[in-house]
């Protein structure tokens, strides 16, 4: 499962990844300012330092901050150091951390998986209540996802600080417009997805019966 996302998307495990990534904050976060493990144990992939591979997604995360700042880095590492989560591995991880339904055990120093739009916060409780199964939850994710997020679990050694900039004026308004337009566009489609009837779905009780999720 070390490459749960498509191999053609990420290449072989021995290749190196060199990628510009972004962190939304209300301050400049240089490398020495990053603290581990961090206070975010109930976030998607647990404690650590979260980064987006898409700049405008990070900008939408920060629009409500009094001082919205985007920090830009270069992420460089071997792909064998990254656990790529997708599909039911993603569901297992999200339910473990967000809902604290069981423990999730990672070995890899970096975790990568889809970012879910905040409209997914409407779908996840339906899954937790047994109203929809995992296939419909994943269809909602596929419709809502905003590229990948990277979680550094233990160390900032993979990052090089590039720059930081404040989001203001026209750029801030554009970020608000993108955010609001996306929410409106997704609402009705997610309702349609949740009404589907799909064969082979697994429900929350199946995940709870399996217990802890342990990275192989």
MARPAMAR-61922 format. One record per residue: x, y, z of N, C-alpha, C, CB in turn; residue number from 1; residue in three letters. Coordinates in steps of 0.1 Angstrom, whole numbers, always signed. Each point is the difference from the previous one (the first is absolute). Glycine has a CB too. Layout:
BEGIN
X, Y, Z, X, Y, Z, X, Y, Z, X, Y, Z, NUM, ALA
...
This chain:
BEGIN
+8, -12, +0, -8, +12, +0, +9, +13, +0, -18, -13, +12, 1, UNK
+31, +11, -13, +8, +12, +0, -2, +10, -11, +17, -15, +12, 2, UNK
-24, +10, -22, -3, +9, -11, -15, -1, -4, +24, -1, -9, 3, UNK
-33, +5, +18, -14, -2, -2, -6, +8, -11, -2, -6, +24, 4, UNK
+8, +18, -27, -4, +8, -11, +6, -6, -13, -2, +20, +15, 5, UNK
-3, -16, -27, +4, -6, -12, +15, +1, -2, -22, +5, -10, 6, UNK
+29, -15, +6, +14, +0, -2, +4, +10, -11, +1, -24, +7, 7, UNK
-9, +25, -17, +3, +9, -11, +0, +15, +4, -10, -17, -16, 8, UNK
+3, +19, +27, -1, +14, +6, +13, +3, +8, -25, -1, +0, 9, UNK
+30, -8, +7, +11, +2, +9, +13, -6, -4, -17, +2, +17, 10, UNK
+17, -11, -27, +13, -6, -4, +4, -11, +10, +7, +21, -10, 11, UNK
+4, -27, +8, +5, -11, +8, +4, +5, +14, +7, -12, -20, 12, UNK
-6, +2, +29, +3, +4, +14, +14, +5, +2, -16, -18, +7, 13, UNK
+25, +14, -16, +14, +5, +1, +2, +14, -5, +7, -24, -2, 14, UNK
-16, +30, -5, +2, +13, -6, -1, +11, +11, -10, -8, -22, 15, UNK
+15, +20, +18, -1, +11, +10, -11, +9, -4, +25, -2, +4, 16, UNK
-31, +8, +6, -10, +10, -1, +6, +14, +2, -18, -17, +7, 17, UNK
+15, +26, -16, +4, +14, +2, -12, +9, -3, +25, -5, -6, 18, UNK
-31, +11, +16, -13, +6, -2, -1, +13, +8, -10, -23, -4, 19, UNK
+4, +33, -2, -3, +12, +7, -13, -2, +8, +11, +14, -17, 20, UNK
-11, -11, +30, -11, -2, +9, -3, +13, +8, +5, -25, +1, 21, UNK
-17, +25, +5, -4, +13, +7, -6, -4, +14, -4, +11, -23, 22, UNK
+6, -2, +32, -6, -1, +13, -7, +13, +4, +18, -17, +7, 23, UNK
-31, +16, -3, -8, +12, +3, +2, +3, +15, -17, -5, -18, 24, UNK
+19, +17, +22, +2, +4, +14, -4, +14, +2, +18, -17, +2, 25, UNK
-16, +22, +11, -1, +14, +2, +13, +6, +4, -23, -4, +8, 26, UNK
+34, -3, -12, +13, +5, +3, +10, -7, -10, -5, +3, +24, 27, UNK
+17, +3, -25, +11, -6, -8, +5, -12, +7, +6, +22, -10, 28, UNK
-6, -34, +4, +5, -12, +6, +12, -5, -8, -23, -6, +7, 29, UNK
+35, +10, -2, +12, -5, -5, +3, -14, +5, +9, +24, -1, 30, UNK
+1, -30, -4, +2, -14, +3, +2, -2, +15, +10, -4, -22, 31, UNK
-2, +12, +29, +2, -1, +14, -12, +3, +9, +24, +6, -5, 32, UNK
-35, -1, -1, -12, +4, +7, -10, -12, +0, +3, +24, -6, 33, UNK
+0, -35, -1, -9, -11, -1, +2, -9, +12, +0, +1, -25, 34, UNK
-11, -4, +32, +0, -8, +12, -6, -14, -2, -1, +21, +14, 35, UNK
+7, -31, -9, -5, -14, -1, -1, -5, +15, +11, -4, -23, 36, UNK
-22, -5, +25, -9, -5, -10, -11, +10, -4, +5, -23, +9, 37, UNK
-8, +33, -1, -10, +10, -3, -13, -4, +7, +11, +4, -22, 38, UNK
-21, +5, +22, -12, -1, +8, -12, -5, -8, +8, +18, +14, 39, UNK
-6, -25, -26, -11, -2, -9, -4, -15, -1, +7, +20, -13, 40, UNK
-8, -27, +24, -2, -15, -1, -13, -4, -5, +14, -1, +19, 41, UNK
-24, +10, -20, -13, -3, -5, -2, +5, -14, -10, +0, +23, 42, UNK
+21, +4, -30, -1, +4, -14, +1, -13, -9, +10, +23, +5, 43, UNK
-10, -21, -18, -2, -11, -9, +10, -11, +2, -9, +16, -16, 44, UNK
+22, -13, +17, +10, -10, +1, +8, +1, +13, +2, +0, -25, 45, UNK
-8, +7, +35, +6, +0, +13, +10, +12, +2, -2, -24, +1, 46, UNK
+10, +23, +9, +9, +11, +3, +11, +2, -10, -4, -4, +24, 47, UNK
+8, +17, -26, +11, +3, -9, -2, +13, -6, +4, -24, -4, 48, UNK
+4, +26, -7, +0, +13, -7, -6, -3, -14, +20, +9, +12, 49, UNK
-32, -2, -15, -7, -2, -12, +3, +10, -11, -18, -9, +14, 50, UNK
+19, +4, -26, +3, +7, -12, -9, -3, -11, +24, +1, +7, 51, UNK
-27, +9, -16, -8, -2, -12, +9, +1, -12, -20, +9, +11, 52, UNK
+17, -17, -21, +8, +1, -12, -6, +10, -10, +6, -24, +3, 53, UNK
-17, +30, +1, -6, +10, -9, -1, +14, +8, -13, -18, -13, 54, UNK
+18, +28, +7, +1, +13, +7, -14, +6, +3, +22, +4, -11, 55, UNK
-31, -5, +2, -13, +7, +2, -8, -8, +11, +0, +9, -24, 56, UNK
+2, -22, +26, -6, -7, +10, +5, +5, +14, -3, -20, -15, 57, UNK
+16, +22, +16, +5, +5, +13, -6, +14, +2, +21, -13, -3, 58, UNK
-22, +21, -7, -6, +14, +1, -14, -1, +5, +15, +8, -18, 59, UNK
-23, -18, +14, -14, -1, +4, +0, -4, +15, -8, -6, -23, 60, UNK
+18, -2, +28, +0, -4, +14, +2, +12, +9, +9, -22, -7, 61, UNK
-2, +32, +2, +4, +11, +9, -8, +13, +0, +22, -9, -4, 62, UNK
-33, +8, -4, -8, +13, -3, -6, +5, +13, -4, -8, -23, 63, UNK
+1, +0, +33, -7, +5, +12, +10, +5, +11, -18, -17, -5, 64, UNK
+31, +16, +2, +10, +4, +10, +1, +16, +0, +13, -22, -3, 65, UNK
-11, +27, +14, +2, +15, +1, +12, +4, -8, -10, +0, +23, 66, UNK
+21, -8, -22, +12, +3, -8, +2, -13, -9, +10, +16, +18, 67, UNK
-15, -16, -30, +1, -12, -8, +14, -1, -7, -25, +0, -4, 68, UNK
+33, -10, +7, +13, -1, -6, +2, -14, -6, +9, +17, +17, 69, UNK
-4, -17, -29, +4, -13, -7, +15, -1, +1, -20, +1, -15, 70, UNK
+24, -13, +20, +14, -4, +0, +3, -10, -11, +1, +5, +25, 71, UNK
+10, -2, -33, +3, -9, -11, +13, -7, +3, -12, +16, -16, 72, UNK
+13, -29, +12, +11, -8, +3, +3, -9, -13, -5, +0, +25, 73, UNK
+17, -5, -25, +3, -11, -9, +1, -13, +8, +13, +16, -16, 74, UNK
-21, -26, +12, +0, -13, +6, +9, -9, -8, -23, +3, +10, 75, UNK
+33, -9, -5, +9, -9, -7, +2, -13, +9, +11, +20, -12, 76, UNK
-13, -31, +6, +2, -13, +7, -1, -11, -10, -10, +10, +21, 77, UNK
+14, -22, -16, -2, -12, -8, -15, -4, +2, +24, -7, +2, 78, UNK
-30, +2, -13, -14, -4, +1, -2, -12, +9, -3, +9, -23, 79, UNK
+13, -17, +26, -1, -11, +9, -3, +5, +14, +15, -14, -14, 80, UNK
-12, +26, +17, -3, +6, +13, -14, +5, +2, +23, +6, +1, 81, UNK
-31, -8, -12, -14, +6, +0, -10, -12, +0, +8, +21, -11, 82, UNK
-18, -20, +20, -11, -9, -1, -11, +7, -7, +6, -12, +21, 83, UNK
-11, +7, -33, -10, +6, -8, -14, -7, +3, +17, +6, -18, 84, UNK
-26, +2, +24, -13, -5, +4, -10, +3, -10, +6, +3, +24, 85, UNK
-15, -13, -27, -11, +2, -10, -10, -10, +4, +15, +9, -18, 86, UNK
-27, -7, +12, -11, -10, +2, -3, -4, +14, +7, -9, -22, 87, UNK
-8, -4, +25, -5, -4, +13, +11, +2, +11, -15, -17, -12, 88, UNK
+28, +18, +7, +10, +3, +10, -2, +14, +5, +16, -15, -12, 89, UNK
-20, +24, +3, -3, +14, +4, -11, +0, +10, +8, +9, -23, 90, UNK
-19, -16, +20, -12, -1, +9, +4, -5, +13, -15, -4, -19, 91, UNK
+23, -6, +20, +5, -6, +12, +7, +10, +9, +1, -23, -11, 92, UNK
+8, +31, +4, +8, +10, +7, -8, +11, +5, +19, -6, -14, 93, UNK
-28, +11, +5, -8, +12, +4, -9, -3, +12, +0, +7, -24, 94, UNK
-7, -19, +24, -9, -4, +11, +8, -2, +12, -15, -11, -16, 95, UNK
+27, +5, +15, +9, -2, +12, +4, +13, +7, +8, -21, -10, 96, UNK
-4, +31, +2, +5, +12, +6, -11, +10, +3, +21, -3, -12, 97, UNK
-30, +6, +2, -10, +10, +2, -11, -5, +11, +3, +8, -24, 98, UNK
-7, -20, +23, -10, -5, +9, +5, -8, +12, -14, -1, -20, 99, UNK
+27, -1, +20, +7, -7, +11, -7, -14, +3, +7, +22, +10, 100, UNK
-11, -28, -21, -7, -13, +1, +10, -12, +2, -17, +10, -15, 101, UNK
+29, -8, +12, +11, -10, +3, +13, +6, -3, -15, -19, -7, 102, UNK
+26, +12, +10, +13, +6, -1, +6, -3, -14, +3, -3, +24, 103, UNK
+4, +13, -29, +7, -1, -13, +15, +1, +3, -20, +10, -13, 104, UNK
+27, -20, +7, +14, -1, +3, +8, +2, -14, -4, -15, +20, 105, UNK
+12, +26, -21, +8, +2, -12, +15, -3, +3, -17, +17, -7, 106, UNK
+24, -21, -3, +14, -1, +1, +7, +10, -9, -2, -24, +5, 107, UNK
-4, +28, -16, +7, +9, -9, +1, +14, +6, -9, -14, -19, 108, UNK
+19, +22, +16, +2, +13, +5, -9, +10, -7, +23, -5, +5, 109, UNK
-28, +2, -17, -9, +9, -7, -12, -7, -5, +20, +14, -8, 110, UNK
-32, -8, +10, -13, -6, -5, -5, +9, -11, -5, -11, +23, 111, UNK
+0, +6, -33, -6, +7, -11, -14, -5, -3, +23, +5, -10, 112, UNK
-33, +3, +8, -13, -4, -4, -9, +11, -4, +2, -19, +15, 113, UNK
-14, +17, -20, -8, +11, -5, -5, +9, +11, -8, -15, -18, 114, UNK
+8, +28, +14, -7, +10, +8, -15, +0, -3, +21, +15, +0, 115, UNK
-29, -15, +10, -14, +0, -2, -5, +14, +3, -2, -24, +7, 116, UNK
-6, +29, -17, -7, +13, +2, -9, -1, +13, +0, +4, -25, 117, UNK
-3, +8, +31, -8, +0, +12, -14, -5, -2, +14, +19, +8, 118, UNK
-18, -21, -20, -13, -6, -3, +0, -15, +4, -4, +16, -19, 119, UNK
+16, -22, +20, +1, -13, +5, -4, -2, +14, +18, -3, -16, 120, UNK
-17, +14, +24, -5, +0, +14, -14, -3, +1, +18, +16, +5, 121, UNK
-26, -14, -16, -14, -4, +0, -2, -15, -3, -6, +23, -7, 122, UNK
+16, -29, -1, -1, -14, -4, +5, -9, +11, +2, +7, -24, 123, UNK
+9, -3, +31, +6, -9, +9, -9, -4, +12, +22, +10, -6, 124, UNK
-30, -1, +12, -9, -4, +10, -11, -10, -5, +4, +22, +11, 125, UNK
-8, -21, -24, -9, -10, -5, +6, -14, +0, -11, +18, -14, 126, UNK
+24, -18, +10, +7, -13, +1, +1, -5, +14, +13, +6, -21, 127, UNK
-10, +2, +30, +1, -4, +14, -13, -4, +6, +19, +16, +3, 128, UNK
-30, -12, -8, -13, -4, +5, -6, -12, -8, -4, +24, +7, 129, UNK
+12, -29, -17, -4, -12, -7, -10, +3, -11, +4, -13, +20, 130, UNK
-6, +26, -24, -10, +4, -10, +6, -3, -14, -10, +17, +16, 131, UNK
+22, -14, -18, +7, -3, -13, +12, -9, +3, -8, +22, -10, 132, UNK
+12, -29, +0, +12, -9, +1, +12, +7, -5, -15, -20, -2, 133, UNK
+26, +12, +2, +13, +6, -3, +1, +4, -15, +10, -13, +18, 134, UNK
-17, +5, -27, +1, +4, -14, -6, +13, -3, +0, -24, -6, 135, UNK
-11, +27, +12, -6, +13, -2, +8, +11, +7, -22, -10, -1, 136, UNK
+28, +7, +12, +9, +10, +7, +12, +3, -9, -7, -9, +22, 137, UNK
+12, -1, -29, +12, +2, -9, -4, +7, -13, +10, -20, +10, 138, UNK
-23, +18, -14, -4, +8, -12, -2, +15, +4, -12, -21, -9, 139, UNK
+8, +23, +21, -1, +14, +5, +14, +6, +0, -20, -5, +14, 140, UNK
+30, -3, -9, +14, +5, +1, +5, +3, -14, +3, -14, +21, 141, UNK
-6, +5, -30, +5, +1, -14, -5, +13, -6, +2, -25, -3, 142, UNK
-14, +29, +7, -6, +12, -6, +5, +12, +7, -20, -13, -6, 143, UNK
+23, +12, +19, +4, +11, +9, +15, +3, +1, -21, -4, +12, 144, UNK
+29, -6, -16, +15, +0, +4, +7, +12, -7, +0, -25, +4, 145, UNK
+9, +30, +3, +7, +12, -5, +15, -3, -1, -17, +15, +10, 146, UNK
+21, -25, -18, +14, -4, +0, +4, -8, +12, +5, +20, -14, 147, UNK
+8, -21, +16, +5, -8, +12, +5, +9, +11, +6, -19, -16, 148, UNK
-6, +14, +28, +6, +6, +11, +11, -9, +5, -21, +12, +6, 149, UNK
+32, -6, -1, +11, -8, +5, +2, +3, +15, +11, +1, -22, 150, UNK
-10, -11, +30, +2, +1, +14, +14, -4, +3, -24, -4, +5, 151, UNK
+32, +13, +1, +13, -3, +5, -2, -4, +15, +13, +15, -16, 152, UNK
-9, -27, +20, -4, -5, +13, +11, +2, +10, -14, -17, -11, 153, UNK
+27, +18, +7, +10, -1, +10, +11, +11, -1, -4, -24, +0, 154, UNK
+6, +29, -12, +11, +9, -2, -2, +9, -12, +15, -17, +10, 155, UNK
-9, +30, -10, -1, +9, -11, +12, -2, -10, -13, +16, +15, 156, UNK
+21, -26, -13, +12, -2, -8, -3, -1, -15, +10, -11, +20, 157, UNK
-22, +8, -24, -3, -2, -14, -4, +13, -7, -8, -23, +5, 158, UNK
+7, +34, +3, -4, +13, -5, +11, +10, -1, -22, -5, +10, 159, UNK
+21, +14, -20, +8, +12, -2, -10, +12, +0, +19, -13, -12, 160, UNK
-17, +22, +21, -9, +12, -1, +3, +9, -12, -1, -1, +25, 161, UNK
-9, +5, -32, +2, +8, -12, -4, +14, +3, -5, -20, -15, 162, UNK
-7, +22, +20, -5, +14, +2, -13, -1, +8, +11, +9, -21, 163, UNK
-16, +3, +25, -13, +1, +6, -6, +13, -6, +6, -13, +21, 164, UNK
-20, +13, -22, -6, +12, -4, -14, +1, +6, +12, -1, -22, 165, UNK
-16, +14, +24, -13, +3, +6, -11, +0, -10, +11, +13, +18, 166, UNK
-22, -19, -16, -12, +1, -9, -8, +12, +3, +0, -26, -2, 167, UNK
-2, +35, -7, -7, +12, +3, -6, +6, -13, +14, +4, +20, 168, UNK
-23, +5, -18, -5, +8, -12, -7, -9, -10, +18, +16, +3, 169, UNK
-15, -14, -15, -6, -8, -11, +2, -15, +1, +3, +20, -15, 170, UNK
+9, -24, +19, +4, -14, +1, -9, -7, +11, +23, +5, -7, 171, UNK
-25, +2, +18, -9, -5, +11, -14, -1, -5, +15, +10, +17, 172, UNK
-20, +0, -24, -14, -1, -5, -2, -11, -10, -2, +24, +3, 173, UNK
+12, -27, -12, +0, -11, -9, -1, -13, +7, +12, +14, -17, 174, UNK
-4, -15, +28, -1, -13, +8, -13, -2, +6, +24, +3, +5, 175, UNK
-31, +8, +0, -13, -2, +5, -10, -4, -11, +5, +18, +18, 176, UNK
-4, -12, -30, -9, -3, -11, +2, -14, -4, +1, +24, -8, 177, UNK
+11, -29, +7, +2, -14, -4, -6, -10, +11, +21, +7, -12, 178, UNK
-19, -3, +24, -6, -9, +11, -15, +0, +0, +20, +6, +14, 179, UNK
-26, +6, -16, -15, +0, +0, -6, -6, -12, +1, +21, +13, 180, UNK
+5, -19, -25, -5, -6, -12, +1, -16, +1, +7, +21, -13, 181, UNK
+4, -26, +18, +2, -14, +1, -11, -6, +9, +25, +3, -4, 182, UNK
-27, +3, +15, -10, -5, +10, -14, -1, -7, +13, +10, +20, 183, UNK
-17, +0, -27, -13, +0, -6, -1, -10, -11, -2, +24, +5, 184, UNK
+13, -26, -13, +0, -10, -11, -1, -14, +5, +13, +16, -13, 185, UNK
-7, -18, +25, +1, -14, +5, -13, -5, +7, +24, +3, +1, 186, UNK
-31, +6, +5, -11, -4, +9, -10, -9, -6, +3, +21, +11, 187, UNK
-8, -18, -23, -11, -8, -6, +6, -13, -5, -13, +20, -6, 188, UNK
+25, -20, +1, +6, -12, -5, +3, -10, +11, +10, +13, -19, 189, UNK
-6, -9, +30, +2, -9, +11, -13, -6, +5, +20, +14, +7, 190, UNK
-31, -7, -7, -12, -6, +4, -4, -11, -10, -8, +22, +9, 191, UNK
+10, -20, -22, -2, -10, -10, +8, -13, +2, -6, +18, -16, 192, UNK
+19, -16, +19, +9, -11, +3, -5, -8, +12, +20, +13, -10, 193, UNK
-24, -6, +21, -4, -7, +12, -13, -8, -2, +11, +18, +13, 194, UNK
-18, -15, -24, -13, -7, -2, +2, -13, -8, -12, +22, +0, 195, UNK
+24, -23, -6, +3, -12, -8, -1, -13, +8, +15, +14, -14, 196, UNK
-17, -25, +7, +0, -13, +7, +12, -8, -7, -25, +0, +5, 197, UNK
+35, -3, +2, +12, -7, -6, +2, -13, +6, +10, +22, -4, 198, UNK
-7, -32, -4, +3, -13, +5, +14, -1, +5, -16, -10, -17, 199, UNK
+18, +2, +27, +13, -2, +6, +5, +10, +10, +5, -11, -21, 200, UNK
-14, +20, +25, +5, +10, +10, +2, -7, +13, -13, +17, -11, 201, UNK
+23, -11, +18, +2, -4, +14, -4, +12, +9, +19, -16, -7, 202, UNK
-24, +12, +18, -6, +11, +9, +9, +1, +13, -23, -5, -9, 203, UNK
+20, +15, +17, +9, +3, +11, +2, -12, +9, -8, +24, -1, 204, UNK
-2, -32, +3, +1, -12, +9, +11, -9, -5, -24, +2, +6, 205, UNK
+26, -3, -19, +10, -9, -6, +14, +5, +4, -15, -6, -19, 206, UNK
+17, +19, +19, +13, +6, +3, +2, -1, +15, -2, +16, -19, 207, UNK
-8, -14, +27, +2, -1, +15, +3, -14, +4, -16, +18, +3, 208, UNK
+10, -28, -10, +3, -14, +3, +15, -4, -3, -24, -6, -5, 209, UNK
+29, +13, -5, +14, -3, -4, +10, +6, +11, -7, +0, -24, 210, UNK
+3, +10, +30, +8, +6, +11, +11, +9, -6, -5, -19, +14, 211, UNK
+17, +19, -7, +11, +9, -4, +4, -1, -14, +8, -2, +23, 212, UNK
-3, +13, -29, +6, +0, -13, +15, +1, +2, -21, +11, -11, 213, UNK
+28, -21, +6, +15, +0, +1, +6, +0, -14, -2, -13, +22, 214, UNK
+11, +23, -24, +7, +0, -13, +9, -12, -2, -1, +25, +0, 215, UNK
+0, -32, -11, +8, -12, -2, +15, +4, +0, -18, -12, -13, 216, UNK
